[in-house]
């Protein structure tokens, strides 16, 4: 899972079929409409959190998820709004996992860099991640537009990291 508030990337994997689902759960801020004079940010954040929780819960129920592997950046966001959004997304994911009794394990971006062979201290080149996933399961990302492909690939790479990890490999069925 690529945890984010506006575009949360999800990938589902089984040991028999490989990647079977890629999806991006999106939320957008509500705009003033229908004679509304003001949309309170707190009310809108609640609506967006509930939407993410409902969608994530439905996916986990449909696929009978046993474990969630989520990429969690360790550093701060670019600004306070970004940090708040990441915190809300993390709270939604961890709460849904807890309520469903599903194990949640975090993957650090540095683990992704190591797996795909990225160099330097900067951000990970998203094309490297996408190419890595396409080599493992050709065509998996082809149904997505450029923005969606990035989030689904980030979710899928978490699974690939777990498959190669002596600690996390045993969690996968």
N, C-alpha and C positions, 0 to 999 in steps of 0.2 A: 504494500500500500504506500502511496505517495501522499503523505498527510499534508493537506492544505485546506484553507477555508473556502476559497472560491472554486478551486478545481482539485478535487481529491481523486487521485488515480487508484484504481483497483485492478488487480489481476488475480485470477483463480487458476490454480494448478492442481492436477492430480497425477499420481505416479503412473497411471495407465495411459492417460491422454495428453499429458503435458499441459500447456496453457489452454484453458477452455473458455475463459472469459476475460475480456479487457473492457473496462468501463471508466468513464470520468463522471463523478458526481459533482454537479455544479450548483453554486448558489450565487445570486446576484443581489445587490442592495435594492431595496424597494424604492421606487420613484414616487413622488407625489402624484396622485391621480384621484379621480372621482370626487373632486372638491376638497380633498385633504389639504389642510394648510401646512402640515408638518408631519414628517415620519420620524419618530424617535429612533435613534440609533440603537438603543438598548432593546426596544421592541423588535426591531428588524434583525438584530443579532440573535435573539431568541428564536424568531421564525426560521432563520437560516440554520441554526444549530438543530432545531427539531427536524427540519427537512433532511439534513445530513444523517441524523440519527435514524430516521425512518428508512431512508434508502439503504444505508449500511446494514441495518438490522434485517431488511428484506433479503439482501444479497447473502448475508451470513446464514439466514434461515434456509434459503433456497439451496445453497451448496453445502449445508451442514458443516460449516467451517469449524475446524478443531484448533487452529492456530492462526494468528495474524502477525505478519512480519511487516513492520512499518519503518520507512525511512524517517528519521528524526534529526534534523539539523541540531548541532550542539551550540552554535554561536547565536548571537542575537540577530534580529531582523534588521532590515534597512532603516526602519523607523518604528516608533511606538505603535502605530496602527498595525504594522506587519507582525510585530511581536504579539500583540493582542489577538490577531486573527489566528496565528499559529497556536497560541494557547487554547483558544476556543476549539479549534479543530482537534488538537490533541485530547482535550477534555471529552469531546464527543466520541472519538474513537475508543479511548480507554474506558469510558462509561458503558458504551454498547458492548464491548468485550467483557467487561465485568458482569453486566447483567445477563449475558448469554453464557457465562462460564467458559469463555474462550481465552486461551493464553495469548498475551500480547508481548512480542519481543521487538526491540528496536534495532534498527540497522543504521549505522552512522555513514554519512556521505564519504568519509575516508575509506570505508570498506568498499564502496562502489568504485572509487578512484583506483584502489588497489586491484580490483577484479578486472576492470576494463583497460587497465594499463595507462591511465591518465598521468600526466607529469605536471610538476609544479605545484604551487600553493593556491592557485586560483580556482575558479569554479570548474566543475566537471563539464566537459564538452558533451552536450546532450546527444549529438550524433554518434559519439563513441558508444554510449549506452544503448542507443537504438540499434546500431549495427551489431552489437554484441547479442542482443535479444534476437535479432533477425537470423543470425548464424545458428542459434540454438533451435529456433522454431520459425523457419521461413514463412513469410506471409502473415504472421500473427499481428503485426502492427499495420499492415497495409489498409485495413478498413477505416483507419482513423486519420483525421486531418492533422496538420503539423502540430498544433497545440495539444490536441488529445494524445497524440503519439508520444509526446514527451512525458506526460503524466503516467500513461499506461506502461511505458518502458521503465520508468522509475519504480513503479510498483512491481513489475516483473523481475527487475534486477534484485530486489530484496529476496525473492524466492531463490534465485540463482546463487546468491551469496549463502543462503541457508543450506542449499543442496551441497555446497562445497565446504561447509563448516563442520568440523567434528562435533562441536557442541550443539549446533542447531539442526543438523541433518536428521537426527533421531525424532524430531518433532513432526517431520513431514511424513504423510502416509502415501 
